[in-house]
Amino acid sequence: MLRRFLRPRNEHHGDDGCPTCRAYLNSQCMDADGMLRSYEQASFRCNFCALLLRTLRPFVVATKARASDAAYILHESPDGHLTFEINWTANGRKEFFRIHITTDQGSACPFQNIKSGPIGIRHPKLAAACINDWLRTCEDNHPDCRQDTGGQRLPTRVLQILGPERVRLYVPKPAEVGQWACLSHCWGGIQSMLCTTKATQKLHQDNIAWHDLPPTFQDAIEVTRHLGIKYLWIDSLCIIQDDAEDWRHEGSKMASIYAGCYVTLAASASHHSGESLCHALLDEKFEMHRHSDDMPYDIYYRKVPDHTRYLANTMPLMKRAWAFQERTLSNRIAHFGETELYWECRAKRYCECGHLSQLRQHIDPLRKMLANTSQKKNNAEGLNIVTWKDIVVSYTRLQLTYASDIFPALQGIANRWHGNEPGDYLAGLWRGDLMRDLLWRSRLSGNRPNAYRAPTWSWASVVGWIDWWPDVPGLKHDLATLLSATTIPKGEDPCGEVVAGSIVLKGRCVSAKLVYEGVHESYRPGNCVEIALPEEHDVLKIGTGEWVPDVSTNVGADSKILLMSIYKVERQTFDRVDSIVYLLAFRQKAGDDELYERVGCAGIGSVDVHAAFKQVEREMVVTVV
């Protein structure tokens, strides 16, 4: 909303001698009426007081109506913005409200303490200008980020930007190098979203009609053009969508596509490609005129941005599983948020308003490890193992539209990681530490996907959040032996989809019975395991907390399972040695008595249980599929 305001005579502010400015800048005020009267009286001789009166009055009046103890302070925030803050108590709780007072970049505003506000998401050209500043800072000051950026071999297909609203699908010559940007976006189930198919590939190589492109794509192309980058990679246009073989082939290159691009543009606040990257901000504004030459300028007042959704990774794109690897693999990424742009690279995080630069910089260690394979090889083996589990924990909390994408959406990270883990990649686990990797847990009562996507010994066989038993310090012993482990990939890449897999384990086993005892007070149904002991009618129960089923399934009292001891941790405590034994639970596969399927796991620290196991355990070789 644009409003014209009275043009006062002078442009004093606190530093130039106006007593009213000096009285209220950086000083807490409890008298709202007195403050407004002072600004009103001074507004005819001080342009700065007039500006503050116009900006602050609606907020002061609104606060007075609901809080009698409000305190007001005008100050410069740590990020350099002129900030008006109101603090009050409501229902015994401390409340606060803050606004930034800003102007346009390069405006005629004469006051140095009124800085330009976030503008990047208003228009592609403005976004490119902001991103370009961050790019220059990154190139000049971040040596790690300069690696693997320019002069990379172009992907199989890219969008070639020929000019304003002119773009086509381009197939580079063999070994052709160049610089490209990537777009990370939510598909959002939009059936009408423009895609490249076998039928449209040749047409798209000639030209892609601008009006056929959804708003997200149009904005991304324009931002890329204004950055001076000739090529843009968008998955839906650069992969043949109805060609499964092309999908598998390009999926295996995902790591090099995102890691090799100059910058990734992330439509983080958009639910689908029908929404624009850029949009008008809803900041209130009014017009003032510079006293010296009558030049107009706009003053904006906006609530201080809340970066919670960015920091908590809850913007729409950040909740998508595919975006996880796109964000992680990218050297540099610019997020288009609801109210401003955000920047991430290997070294720093920024936002337009400057708030993030005041926070403790937390750079994802995974990005650093994936960014430089030589650096990653120098890391301790244990660190890699722990970090891979952290990847899976984070990844399984995210959303997939198609359950079959569980491996393709992680394929780029797995390929980048491959060769630094001990042994081969096996359906989301690593051969060299498979006995410990097998001890994953299903949280919050997961379920099986409708169609096969992984063997039951893999965490990917469960839809839901996965984690691992805590890494307890102590002396560690493997109690079972891995005789063989194989997976059959659907394509050439072992990190992609699989059609089958099996492991053969040799270890000490106990026959048991799985019993359903109703819903437990904790987060999962109250399944428990009963183990019949040699003494007549003597039954040992392993209950909730120690026993964790893979899926939430009601089972009958005759459900027989097999418990195999996998791993033990011994800890010295005062005068004795305590131990925790971790077990996997298997059930015979329907229709094939020679094969077993995983159904759960357990972690048992009871000395009595350990002793009871020794009475009934026997050595077995078990094939799990």
C-alpha positions as CSV (number, residue, x, y, z in Angstrom):
1,M,0.0,0.0,0.0
2,L,1.6,3.3,-1.1
3,R,0.9,6.4,1.0
4,R,2.2,10.0,0.5
5,F,3.4,11.7,3.6
6,L,4.0,15.3,4.6
7,R,7.4,16.5,3.6
8,P,9.1,18.0,6.8
9,R,11.6,20.8,6.5
10,N,14.9,19.3,7.8
11,E,16.6,15.9,7.7
12,H,18.0,15.8,11.1
13,H,18.3,12.7,13.1
14,G,19.9,11.9,16.4
15,D,23.5,12.2,15.3
16,D,22.7,15.6,13.7
17,G,21.4,17.3,16.7
18,C,17.6,16.6,16.9
19,P,16.9,16.1,20.7
20,T,13.9,13.9,20.1
21,C,16.0,11.5,18.0
22,R,18.6,11.4,20.6
23,A,16.1,10.8,23.4
24,Y,14.5,7.7,21.9
25,L,17.3,6.0,19.9
26,N,18.7,3.1,21.9
27,S,16.6,3.9,24.9
28,Q,13.8,2.0,26.4
29,C,10.5,3.9,26.7
30,M,7.5,2.9,28.8
31,D,5.4,6.0,27.9
32,A,3.9,5.3,24.5
33,D,1.7,8.4,24.4
34,G,4.6,10.6,25.3
35,M,6.8,9.1,22.7
36,L,4.2,9.6,19.9
37,R,3.6,13.2,21.0
38,S,7.3,13.9,21.0
39,Y,7.7,12.5,17.5
40,E,4.6,14.4,16.3
41,Q,5.9,17.7,17.6
42,A,9.4,17.2,16.1
43,S,8.1,15.9,12.8
44,F,7.7,19.4,11.3
45,R,11.4,20.2,11.8
46,C,13.0,16.7,11.6
47,N,12.4,14.4,8.7
48,F,13.7,11.4,10.6
49,C,11.2,12.0,13.4
50,A,8.4,12.3,10.8
51,L,9.5,9.0,9.3
52,L,9.5,7.3,12.6
53,L,6.1,8.7,13.6
54,R,4.6,7.4,10.4
55,T,6.2,4.0,10.8
56,L,5.7,3.3,14.5
57,R,2.3,4.8,15.3
58,P,0.2,1.9,14.1
59,F,2.2,-0.7,16.0
60,V,2.2,1.4,19.2
61,V,-1.5,2.0,19.1
62,A,-2.2,-1.7,18.5
63,T,0.0,-2.8,21.4
64,K,-1.5,-0.3,23.8
65,A,-4.9,-1.8,23.2
66,R,-3.8,-5.2,24.5
67,A,-0.9,-4.5,26.9
68,S,-0.4,-1.9,29.6
69,D,3.2,-2.8,30.5
70,A,4.6,-2.6,27.0
71,A,8.2,-1.3,26.6
72,Y,9.4,0.3,23.4
73,I,12.9,0.6,22.0
74,L,14.3,1.8,18.7
75,H,17.8,0.5,18.0
76,E,20.2,-0.8,15.4
77,S,20.2,-4.6,15.3
78,P,23.4,-6.7,15.1
79,D,22.7,-7.2,11.4
80,G,22.7,-3.4,10.9
81,H,19.0,-2.8,10.4
82,L,17.0,0.0,12.2
83,T,14.7,-2.1,14.4
84,F,11.7,-1.2,16.5
85,E,11.0,-3.6,19.3
86,I,8.0,-3.9,21.6
87,N,8.1,-6.2,24.7
88,W,5.1,-7.0,26.9
89,T,3.6,-9.6,29.2
90,A,0.5,-11.7,28.2
91,N,-0.9,-14.4,30.4
92,G,2.3,-14.5,32.4
93,R,4.4,-15.0,29.3
94,K,7.0,-12.6,27.8
95,E,6.0,-11.5,24.3
96,F,7.8,-9.4,21.8
97,F,7.3,-7.9,18.3
98,R,10.0,-6.5,16.1
99,I,10.0,-4.7,12.8
100,H,12.8,-3.6,10.4
101,I,12.6,-0.2,8.8
102,T,14.2,-0.4,5.4
103,T,14.3,1.3,2.0
104,D,15.1,0.2,-1.6
105,Q,18.6,-0.5,-2.7
106,G,20.1,2.7,-4.2
107,S,17.1,4.8,-3.1
108,A,17.3,8.6,-2.3
109,C,16.8,7.9,1.4
110,P,19.3,10.2,3.2
111,F,19.6,8.2,6.4
112,Q,22.5,5.9,6.6
113,N,21.0,3.8,9.4
114,I,18.1,2.9,7.2
115,K,19.4,0.1,5.0
116,S,17.9,-1.7,2.0
117,G,15.8,-4.7,2.8
118,P,15.4,-8.1,1.2
119,I,14.4,-7.7,-2.5
120,G,15.7,-10.9,-4.1
121,I,12.4,-12.7,-4.4
122,R,10.6,-9.8,-6.0
123,H,12.0,-10.3,-9.5
124,P,14.5,-12.7,-11.3
125,K,16.8,-9.8,-12.1
126,L,16.9,-8.7,-8.5
127,A,17.4,-12.3,-7.3
128,A,20.3,-12.7,-9.8
129,A,21.9,-9.5,-8.5
130,C,21.8,-10.7,-4.9
131,I,23.0,-14.2,-5.8
132,N,25.8,-12.7,-7.9
133,D,27.1,-10.8,-4.9
134,W,27.2,-14.0,-2.8
135,L,28.9,-15.8,-5.7
136,R,31.6,-13.2,-5.9
137,T,32.1,-13.3,-2.1
138,C,32.3,-17.1,-2.3
139,E,34.7,-17.1,-5.2
140,D,37.0,-14.5,-3.6
141,N,37.0,-15.9,0.0
142,H,36.2,-19.6,0.0
143,P,38.9,-21.7,-1.4
144,D,37.0,-25.0,-0.9
145,C,34.1,-23.7,-2.9
146,R,36.2,-22.9,-5.9
147,Q,37.0,-26.6,-6.4
148,D,35.1,-28.4,-9.1
149,T,33.0,-25.4,-10.3
150,G,33.8,-24.1,-13.7
151,G,34.8,-26.0,-16.8
152,Q,33.0,-29.3,-16.0
153,R,31.8,-31.8,-18.6
154,L,28.2,-30.9,-19.4
155,P,25.4,-33.3,-18.4
156,T,23.8,-35.5,-21.1
157,R,21.2,-32.8,-21.7
158,V,20.8,-29.2,-20.5
159,L,18.6,-26.3,-21.3
160,Q,20.4,-23.8,-23.4
161,I,19.3,-20.2,-22.7
162,L,19.4,-18.3,-26.0
163,G,18.0,-15.0,-24.8
164,P,14.9,-13.5,-23.0
165,E,12.2,-16.1,-23.1
166,R,14.1,-18.2,-25.5
167,V,15.3,-21.7,-24.5
168,R,15.7,-25.2,-26.0
169,L,16.9,-28.6,-24.9
170,Y,20.5,-29.0,-25.9
171,V,22.5,-32.2,-26.3
172,P,26.2,-31.3,-25.8
173,K,29.0,-32.8,-27.9
174,P,31.0,-35.6,-26.3
175,A,33.3,-34.2,-23.6
176,E,32.0,-30.7,-24.1
177,V,32.6,-28.5,-21.0
178,G,30.7,-25.5,-19.7
179,Q,29.1,-23.9,-16.7
180,W,25.5,-24.7,-15.7
181,A,23.0,-24.1,-12.9
182,C,20.6,-26.7,-11.5
183,L,17.0,-26.2,-10.3
184,S,15.8,-28.1,-7.3
185,H,12.0,-28.1,-7.0
186,C,8.9,-29.9,-5.8
187,W,7.0,-31.7,-8.5
188,G,3.9,-31.5,-6.3
189,G,1.8,-34.0,-8.3
190,I,1.2,-31.5,-11.1
191,Q,0.1,-33.7,-14.0
192,S,0.2,-30.9,-16.5
193,M,3.9,-29.9,-15.7
194,L,6.0,-29.7,-18.8
195,C,8.2,-32.8,-19.2
196,T,10.5,-34.2,-21.9
197,T,9.2,-37.5,-23.3
198,K,10.2,-39.7,-26.2
199,A,7.5,-37.9,-28.2
200,T,8.6,-34.3,-27.3
201,Q,12.4,-34.7,-27.2
202,K,13.1,-33.6,-30.8
203,L,10.6,-30.8,-30.5
204,H,12.2,-29.5,-27.3
205,Q,15.6,-29.7,-29.0
206,D,14.3,-27.2,-31.5
207,N,12.5,-24.9,-29.1
208,I,10.5,-24.9,-25.9
209,A,7.6,-22.5,-26.1
210,W,7.9,-20.0,-23.2
211,H,4.2,-20.1,-22.4
212,D,4.4,-23.9,-21.9
213,L,6.9,-23.5,-19.1
214,P,5.5,-23.4,-15.5
215,P,6.3,-20.2,-13.5
216,T,9.0,-21.9,-11.4
217,F,10.9,-22.9,-14.6
218,Q,10.4,-19.5,-16.2
219,D,11.8,-17.7,-13.1
220,A,14.7,-20.2,-12.8
221,I,15.6,-19.6,-16.5
222,E,15.5,-15.9,-16.1
223,V,17.6,-15.9,-12.9
224,T,20.2,-18.1,-14.7
225,R,20.3,-15.8,-17.7
226,H,20.8,-12.7,-15.5
227,L,23.6,-14.6,-13.8
228,G,25.3,-14.9,-17.2
229,I,25.1,-18.7,-17.2
230,K,24.2,-20.3,-20.5
231,Y,22.9,-23.7,-19.3
232,L,20.3,-24.9,-16.8
233,W,19.6,-28.4,-15.7
234,I,16.0,-29.3,-14.7
235,D,15.2,-33.0,-14.1
236,S,11.8,-33.1,-15.7
237,L,13.1,-31.5,-18.9
238,C,16.6,-33.0,-19.1
239,I,15.6,-36.6,-18.4
240,I,13.3,-38.5,-20.7
241,Q,10.4,-39.1,-18.3
242,D,8.8,-42.1,-20.0
243,D,12.1,-43.9,-20.5
244,A,13.0,-46.0,-17.5
245,E,16.5,-46.8,-18.8
246,D,17.2,-43.1,-19.3
247,W,16.0,-42.5,-15.8
248,R,18.4,-45.1,-14.4
249,H,21.3,-43.9,-16.5
250,E,20.8,-40.2,-15.5
251,G,20.1,-41.1,-11.9
252,S,23.6,-42.7,-11.7
253,K,25.0,-39.3,-12.8
254,M,23.1,-37.3,-10.2
255,A,26.2,-36.8,-8.0
256,S,28.3,-35.3,-10.8
257,I,25.4,-33.1,-12.1
258,Y,24.7,-31.3,-8.8
259,A,28.3,-31.4,-7.5
260,G,29.6,-30.0,-10.8
261,C,27.1,-27.2,-11.3
262,Y,28.1,-23.6,-10.6
263,V,25.0,-22.9,-8.4
264,T,21.7,-24.7,-7.6
265,L,18.5,-22.6,-7.4
266,A,16.2,-24.1,-4.9
267,A,12.4,-23.4,-5.0
268,S,12.3,-24.1,-1.3
269,A,9.1,-22.2,-0.5
270,S,7.1,-23.6,-3.5
271,H,4.8,-26.6,-3.3
272,H,4.9,-27.2,-7.0
273,S,6.2,-25.8,-10.2
274,G,3.0,-23.8,-10.8
275,E,4.2,-21.4,-8.1
276,S,6.7,-18.6,-8.9
277,L,10.2,-18.4,-7.5
278,C,9.7,-14.7,-7.3
279,H,6.7,-12.8,-6.0
280,A,5.7,-9.4,-4.6
281,L,6.4,-8.9,-0.9
282,L,3.6,-7.7,1.3
283,D,5.6,-5.1,3.2
284,E,3.8,-2.0,4.1
285,K,5.4,1.1,2.5
286,F,4.9,4.8,2.3
287,E,6.6,7.6,0.3
288,M,8.8,10.4,1.6
289,H,10.8,13.1,-0.2
290,R,14.4,14.1,0.4
291,H,14.4,17.7,1.7
292,S,17.5,18.7,-0.3
293,D,16.2,18.0,-3.7
294,D,12.6,16.7,-3.3
295,M,13.7,13.3,-4.6
296,P,11.1,10.6,-3.6
297,Y,12.0,7.4,-1.8
298,D,10.0,4.6,-0.3
299,I,10.2,3.4,3.3
300,Y,9.2,-0.1,4.2
301,Y,8.3,-1.6,7.5
302,R,8.2,-5.3,7.8
303,K,8.1,-7.8,10.7
304,V,11.6,-9.1,11.4
305,P,11.9,-12.3,9.3
306,D,11.4,-15.5,11.2
307,H,14.1,-18.0,9.9
308,T,12.6,-20.9,11.8
309,R,11.3,-22.7,8.8
310,Y,14.6,-22.4,7.0
311,L,16.7,-23.4,10.1
312,A,14.3,-26.3,10.9
313,N,14.2,-27.5,7.3
314,T,10.4,-27.3,7.2
315,M,9.9,-25.4,4.0
316,P,8.1,-27.5,1.4
317,L,11.1,-28.5,-0.7
318,M,13.2,-29.3,2.3
319,K,10.8,-32.0,3.4
320,R,11.2,-33.9,0.1
321,A,13.6,-36.9,-0.1
322,W,14.8,-36.0,-3.6
323,A,15.8,-32.5,-2.5
324,F,17.9,-34.0,0.3
325,Q,20.7,-35.2,-2.1
326,E,20.3,-32.2,-4.4
327,R,21.0,-29.9,-1.5
328,T,23.7,-32.0,0.0
329,L,25.6,-32.5,-3.3
330,S,25.5,-28.9,-4.4
331,N,28.6,-26.8,-3.9
332,R,26.5,-23.7,-3.7
333,I,22.7,-23.3,-3.3
334,A,20.4,-20.3,-3.3
335,H,17.1,-20.9,-1.6
336,F,14.0,-18.9,-2.6
337,G,12.1,-18.6,0.7
338,E,8.8,-17.0,1.5
339,T,10.2,-13.5,2.2
340,E,13.8,-13.5,1.2
341,L,16.7,-15.4,-0.4
342,Y,19.1,-17.7,1.6
343,W,22.6,-18.9,0.6
344,E,24.5,-22.0,1.5
345,C,28.0,-23.0,0.4
346,R,30.7,-25.2,1.8
347,A,31.9,-22.3,4.0
348,K,29.0,-20.0,4.9
349,R,25.3,-19.4,5.2
350,Y,23.7,-16.0,4.5
351,C,20.3,-14.4,4.2
352,E,19.3,-11.1,2.7
353,C,18.4,-9.5,6.0
354,G,21.7,-10.4,7.5
355,H,20.3,-12.3,10.5
356,L,22.0,-15.6,9.7
357,S,25.4,-14.0,9.7
358,Q,24.9,-13.2,13.4
359,L,24.2,-16.8,14.3
360,R,26.8,-19.4,14.9
361,Q,27.7,-20.8,11.5
362,H,26.8,-24.5,11.3
363,I,28.0,-26.0,8.0
364,D,26.7,-29.5,7.4
365,P,29.8,-31.8,7.8
366,L,28.3,-34.2,5.3
367,R,28.5,-31.5,2.5
368,K,32.2,-31.0,3.3
369,M,32.9,-34.7,3.2
370,L,31.0,-35.3,-0.1
371,A,32.6,-32.2,-1.6
372,N,36.1,-33.5,-1.6
373,T,36.8,-37.2,-2.0
374,S,40.5,-36.8,-1.1
375,Q,39.4,-35.1,2.1
376,K,36.9,-37.8,2.8
377,K,39.5,-40.6,2.3
378,N,41.6,-39.0,5.0
379,N,38.8,-39.3,7.5
380,A,38.7,-42.2,10.0
381,E,36.8,-45.2,8.9
382,G,34.5,-45.0,11.9
383,L,33.5,-41.4,11.1
384,N,32.3,-42.4,7.7
385,I,30.2,-45.3,9.1
386,V,28.5,-43.1,11.7
387,T,27.9,-40.4,9.1
388,W,26.2,-42.8,6.7
389,K,23.8,-43.8,9.4
390,D,23.1,-40.2,10.1
391,I,22.3,-39.8,6.4
392,V,19.8,-42.6,6.5
393,V,18.2,-41.3,9.7
394,S,17.7,-37.8,8.1
395,Y,16.7,-39.2,4.8
396,T,14.0,-41.6,6.0
397,R,12.1,-38.8,7.7
398,L,11.5,-37.1,4.4
399,Q,8.7,-37.6,1.9
400,L,8.7,-39.7,-1.3
401,T,5.8,-39.6,-3.8
402,Y,6.8,-43.0,-5.2
403,A,8.0,-45.6,-2.7
404,S,10.2,-47.1,-5.5
405,D,12.4,-44.0,-5.5
406,I,13.9,-44.9,-2.1
407,F,17.3,-45.8,-3.7
408,P,17.3,-43.5,-6.7
409,A,16.6,-40.4,-4.5
410,L,19.8,-41.4,-2.5
411,Q,21.8,-42.6,-5.5
412,G,23.9,-39.5,-6.0
413,I,25.0,-39.4,-2.4
414,A,25.7,-43.2,-2.3
415,N,27.8,-42.9,-5.5
416,R,29.8,-40.0,-4.1
417,W,30.3,-42.0,-0.9
418,H,31.1,-45.2,-2.7
419,G,34.7,-46.4,-2.4
420,N,35.3,-44.7,1.0
421,E,33.0,-47.1,3.0
422,P,34.4,-50.5,3.8
423,G,33.2,-52.8,1.0
424,D,30.3,-52.8,-1.5
425,Y,27.0,-50.9,-1.3
426,L,24.2,-53.4,-0.5
427,A,20.7,-52.0,-0.6
428,G,21.5,-49.0,1.5
429,L,24.1,-50.7,3.8
430,W,27.9,-51.3,3.5
431,R,29.4,-54.8,3.3
432,G,32.5,-54.0,5.4
433,D,30.4,-53.2,8.5
434,L,27.3,-55.1,7.6
435,M,26.9,-56.8,11.0
436,R,26.5,-53.5,12.7
437,D,24.6,-51.8,9.9
438,L,22.0,-54.6,10.2
439,L,21.0,-53.3,13.6
440,W,18.7,-50.6,12.3
441,R,15.4,-49.9,14.1
442,S,12.0,-49.0,12.7
443,R,10.6,-46.0,14.6
444,L,6.9,-44.9,14.9
445,S,5.5,-48.2,13.6
446,G,6.5,-48.3,10.0
447,N,5.0,-50.4,7.3
448,R,6.0,-52.4,4.2
449,P,5.7,-50.8,0.8
450,N,3.0,-52.2,-1.5
451,A,5.6,-53.3,-4.1
452,Y,9.0,-54.8,-3.5
453,R,11.9,-52.3,-3.3
454,A,14.4,-53.9,-0.9
455,P,15.2,-57.2,0.9
456,T,13.9,-57.3,4.4
457,W,17.3,-57.0,6.0
458,S,17.6,-53.5,4.5
459,W,16.2,-50.5,6.2
460,A,14.6,-49.6,2.8
461,S,12.2,-52.5,3.2
462,V,10.3,-50.3,5.7
463,V,8.4,-47.1,4.9
464,G,9.0,-44.8,7.8
465,W,11.7,-43.3,10.0
466,I,14.7,-45.4,10.7
467,D,17.5,-45.1,13.3
468,W,20.1,-47.3,14.9
469,W,20.6,-48.6,18.4
470,P,22.8,-46.1,20.3
471,D,26.5,-46.6,19.9
472,V,27.4,-47.7,23.4
473,P,31.0,-47.3,24.4
474,G,32.8,-50.5,25.3
475,L,34.6,-53.6,23.9
476,K,32.7,-54.7,20.8
477,H,32.4,-58.3,19.5
478,D,30.7,-59.7,16.5
479,L,28.6,-62.8,17.5
480,A,27.6,-63.9,14.0
481,T,29.5,-64.3,10.8
482,L,28.5,-63.0,7.4
483,L,29.0,-65.9,4.9
484,S,27.7,-64.0,1.8
485,A,25.7,-60.9,0.8
486,T,24.4,-60.1,-2.7
487,T,22.0,-57.7,-4.3
488,I,20.7,-57.7,-7.9
489,P,20.4,-54.1,-9.2
490,K,17.7,-53.2,-11.7
491,G,20.2,-51.3,-13.9
492,E,24.0,-51.1,-14.1
493,D,24.4,-48.9,-11.0
494,P,24.5,-50.9,-7.7
495,C,23.4,-47.8,-5.9
496,G,20.1,-47.6,-7.8
497,E,17.0,-49.8,-7.6
498,V,17.3,-53.4,-6.7
499,V,15.2,-56.4,-7.7
500,A,16.5,-58.9,-5.2
501,G,19.0,-59.4,-2.4
502,S,20.1,-61.9,0.2
503,I,22.5,-62.4,3.1
504,V,23.7,-65.7,4.6
505,L,24.5,-65.5,8.3
506,K,26.0,-68.0,10.7
507,G,25.3,-67.6,14.4
508,R,23.8,-68.7,17.6
509,C,20.0,-68.8,17.4
510,V,17.0,-69.2,19.8
511,S,13.5,-70.2,18.7
512,A,10.8,-67.9,20.1
513,K,7.2,-66.8,19.6
514,L,5.9,-63.4,18.7
515,V,2.9,-62.3,20.7
516,Y,0.7,-59.3,20.4
517,E,-0.4,-57.8,23.8
518,G,-2.4,-54.8,22.7
519,V,-1.3,-51.2,22.3
520,H,1.5,-50.1,24.6
521,E,1.6,-46.7,26.2
522,S,4.8,-45.9,24.3
523,Y,5.0,-45.0,20.6
524,R,4.4,-48.6,19.2
525,P,2.0,-51.5,19.7
526,G,2.9,-53.7,22.6
527,N,4.5,-56.7,20.7
528,C,6.7,-58.9,22.9
529,V,8.8,-62.0,22.3
530,E,8.3,-65.2,24.4
531,I,11.1,-67.7,24.6
532,A,10.3,-71.2,26.0
533,L,13.0,-72.4,28.4
534,P,13.8,-76.1,29.2
535,E,12.0,-76.0,32.5
536,E,8.4,-76.9,32.0
537,H,6.1,-73.9,31.6
538,D,9.0,-71.5,32.1
539,V,8.7,-68.6,29.6
540,L,11.1,-65.6,29.2
541,K,9.6,-62.4,27.8
542,I,11.3,-59.7,25.9
543,G,9.1,-56.6,26.0
544,T,8.8,-53.1,24.7
545,G,12.0,-51.1,24.9
546,E,14.2,-54.1,24.3
547,W,12.2,-55.6,21.4
548,V,11.5,-53.5,18.3
549,P,9.3,-54.9,15.5
550,D,10.1,-53.7,12.0
551,V,6.4,-53.0,11.2
552,S,3.2,-52.6,13.1
553,T,1.4,-55.8,12.4
554,N,-1.0,-57.7,14.6
555,V,0.4,-61.3,14.9
556,G,-1.2,-64.4,16.3
557,A,0.0,-66.3,19.3
558,D,1.5,-69.0,17.0
559,S,3.9,-66.7,15.1
560,K,7.2,-68.5,15.4
561,I,10.4,-66.5,15.0
562,L,14.1,-67.1,15.2
563,L,16.4,-64.8,17.3
564,M,20.1,-64.6,16.2
565,S,22.7,-62.9,18.4
566,I,24.6,-60.4,16.1
567,Y,26.7,-58.2,18.2
568,K,27.8,-57.6,21.8
569,V,29.2,-54.6,23.7
570,E,31.0,-55.2,27.0
571,R,31.4,-52.4,29.6
572,Q,33.5,-52.4,32.8
573,T,31.4,-51.0,35.6
574,F,33.0,-50.9,39.1
575,D,33.4,-54.5,40.1
576,R,31.8,-56.3,37.2
577,V,31.5,-56.4,33.4
578,D,28.1,-55.6,31.9
579,S,27.2,-56.5,28.4
580,I,24.5,-55.7,25.9
581,V,23.6,-58.2,23.2
582,Y,21.9,-57.1,20.0
583,L,19.8,-59.6,18.1
584,L,17.9,-59.8,14.8
585,A,14.5,-61.6,14.6
586,F,13.6,-63.7,11.5
587,R,10.5,-65.5,10.3
588,Q,10.4,-68.2,7.7
589,K,9.3,-66.9,4.3
590,A,5.9,-68.0,3.2
591,G,6.1,-70.9,0.8
592,D,9.9,-71.5,1.2
593,D,11.1,-73.1,4.4
594,E,14.8,-72.5,3.4
595,L,14.5,-68.7,3.4
596,Y,13.9,-66.2,6.2
597,E,12.6,-62.6,6.4
598,R,13.6,-60.1,9.0
599,V,10.8,-59.0,11.3
600,G,12.5,-57.0,14.1
601,C,15.5,-56.6,16.4
602,A,16.3,-56.5,20.1
603,G,18.9,-55.1,22.5
604,I,19.1,-57.0,25.8
605,G,21.3,-56.0,28.8
606,S,19.8,-58.5,31.3
607,V,22.3,-61.0,32.8
608,D,19.4,-63.4,33.4
609,V,18.3,-63.2,29.8
610,H,21.9,-63.9,28.6
611,A,22.1,-66.9,30.9
612,A,18.7,-68.2,29.7
613,F,19.8,-67.9,26.0
614,K,22.8,-70.1,26.6
615,Q,20.4,-72.9,27.7
616,V,18.5,-73.0,24.5
617,E,20.6,-71.5,21.7
618,R,22.0,-73.5,18.8
619,E,24.3,-72.6,15.9
620,M,22.5,-72.2,12.5
621,V,23.1,-70.9,9.0
622,V,20.3,-68.6,7.9
623,T,19.5,-67.1,4.5
624,V,17.6,-63.9,4.8
625,V,15.9,-62.2,1.8
